[in-house]
Amino acid sequence: MNKTVIVMDINSNIQSIAMEMVNCEAGSVIITENRKAIGIITERDLVKNIVAEDRRPSKVNASEIFSTPLITIEPEKSVVEASEIMLKANIKRLPVLEKDTIIGVISTTDILMVTPGLNTILKDLIDMNRETLLSIPSIEEISEEFSTGICESCETYSSDLKFMDGKYLCGKCQQEEGEYYE
């Protein structure tokens, strides 16, 4: 999480916002109205709404291009919850809100930086539970227990199903399948 948060008023012009982003090496600015965070301007907003439309930044105010509503997360939430919110909302920056104050911004880069740590935790959990995981019977072992049901070849009910070549077959279909292998 980047704890350097740029906060600017809704009436600020885009040129001053862009200069502040450059000076602070930030990819976004939180937009406020009456000191309340109401939206965000990102690099993508600048490209899409200013550069691509060939607009003059000094003549455009934040109110014309900012993204709203401001989607936020609380600091006690997990990285997984943050990534889920970002995916669902299709956003690359997620402000962290604590008691009506933005205390930081989580970026997709931040999420990617902790991913190797999550992989290590997952590996450790698998190693810890390896014995339990290895004691789970295979599909072939489970399938031997089932003998009644619908034949996957002729689709009739049978009380003598056997698992053969990846399918449950009745006695008749088992014989037919067996003839192909003889």
C-alpha positions, 0 to 999 in steps of 0.5 A: 500500500502506498501511504503517500496519498494526494488529495485535491479539491474537485475544482482543481484543474487537471494541469495542477493535478497532473503536476502533483502526480508527477512531483509525488510519483503517484498514479492517482489523486483522491478528489474531495468536495468539502473535505470529503473524499468523493472520487479518484483521478487515475493516470488512465482517466488522464489519458482517456479524458484529456490526452485522447480527446486532445483537451487542454489540461489547464482548462479542465477541472477535476469535476469533469473527469473524476471517477465516482463513486469512490470504491474503498476498503477498510485497513483490517480487510485482507489482501484477498478481499482487496483483490476481489473488490478490484477485480469486480470493480475493474479498478487498479487502485483501491483507496484504504479508508479509516474513520473517513480518512484515506490512509493509503492506496492499494495498487495491483502492483501491491497485490502482485508483490504479496502473491509469492508470499501467498504461494509459500503459505499455500505450499506450507499448508499442503506440506502440513496436510500431505499425509491427510491428502495422500490418504484420500482414495483414488477415483478407481478405488472409490468407483469399485464401491459403486455397483448400481446406477445408469450405464454410461454407454447404453444409458440403462439402469443396472445393478452390476456397473463396473468402472471400465476405461473411465466409464461406468458400464453395465454387464452387457456393455462390459462384454461389448467393450471387452470384445474390442480388446480381445 
